[in-house]
Amino acid sequence: MTYVPWFLPYQPPSAFRSEPACADARLACRLLDRMLRDPLLRHEHICIEVQNRVVVLEGVTSSVEVRAHAHECAWDTPGVHDVNNRLHASQR
């Protein structure tokens, strides 16, 4: 299982700059990179897990629309086989 906490508001740590050895880790890094570049998602608190090409998104988003956008972003990432969206929109 690959687990990537969403604590990276601007740049991934230097460990992500080289190619990870595991296919799930590469997939998680690809999705993380996409989310970091997305203006709607870059400041959200989302954790990404990948196991056997299945992405699990967990955390709290600022709105239902952002939750749906994160789900779409995960599905649009090449190599993703399935998405389990456990994100919750905040109740502001």
Secondary structure, 3 states (H helix, E strand, C coil): CEEECCCCCCCCCHHHCCCCCCHHHHHHHHHHHHHHHCCCCCCCEEEEEEECCEEEEEEEECCHHHHHHHHHHHHCCCCCCEEEEEEEECCC
